[in-house]
Amino acid sequence: LARGVVSFCAVKTSRAPPPLDPEEPEKVATAVTQWGLGYVVLTSVDRDDLDDQGAGHFRAVVKNLKKMNSDVIVEALTPDFRGELDLVELVATSGLDVYAHNIETVEKLQRRVRDRRAGYAQSMNVLSHVKKVNQNTLTKTSLMLGLGEADDDIRATLHDLRNIDVDVITFGQYLQPSRRHLPVKEYVTPEKYAEWQQEAEGLGFKYVASGPLVRSSYKAGEFFLRNLVKEREANAIKVAAEPN
């Protein structure tokens, strides 16, 4: 079955999801190319009903995008693939530029906020493994605030993320989708978001977006990330061209 109801998310699940569209990788690549996009974010619902949980489909879409337009920056916002690192590797080595996986909340609130099959350590392992198999890929994650987390919890999470070399983090306000979902514990002030941005930048994150209306795929960061990816590519070419 597809992943069950999540206490913070209003996306509905299906007990009998339709099969994947084998033409989707080509359709997506064609559409993105025709639209002239320079930065594209791919995401999906969880597909626990599939043997590879959709990892192969992610890979095919990225490869088609890069084949049709090698200049486009591709970010994939993925599920945790139930911690199966071979599936994480399929996506991480597909040619994408930014691998995003959201840890969502601090460690002590994971069980209350996320699906029981997800978890703090599992998400950390996903993000860590990406860098092990592809050092050139930027890794990215997101935290929702206002769920009852304490400052020390957030601070510990930031240190854990930097210890596995996560490059990008976003902070945004949790908003209750319906009465059936978790209530908001706190509306965090814009001043507090500014403080978290400053602290995260001080820890060495390459890019931080922090504000009540910020979401994991935040348009204001695309220009910065695109430039960062291109700068890395140029440096790699320069190093390769240098005599031994």
Number of C-alpha atoms within 10 A of each C-alpha: 13 17 19 16 15 17 17 23 16 13 9 11 16 11 10 9 13 8 9 11 9 10 9 14 18 16 15 16 20 16 12 17 15 9 9 11 13 15 17 15 15 16 15 11 14 19 21 17 16 14 9 16 20 22 22 16 18 22 22 18 24 27 22 20 27 17 13 15 17 12 14 20 24 23 24 25 20 21 25 24 21 17 18 14 16 13 19 25 19 19 24 31 17 19 21 24 24 23 26 28 21 20 27 23 27 24 16 13 16 17 14 14 20 20 15 13 12 19 22 18 12 18 21 22 17 26 27 17 18 25 19 12 14 16 12 19 20 24 25 28 23 23 22 22 25 20 23 15 17 12 11 10 15 17 15 12 19 20 15 13 23 15 11 17 18 25 18 26 24 24 25 21 23 26 21 17 14 12 7 10 16 18 17 15 14 14 13 16 12 14 10 13 19 15 12 22 20 13 15 23 16 10 12 15 19 17 17 20 24 25 20 19 12 18 18 23 21 13 12 10 15 17 11 12 20 19 12 15 17 14 12 14 13 12 12 12 11 10 11 10 9 7 5 5
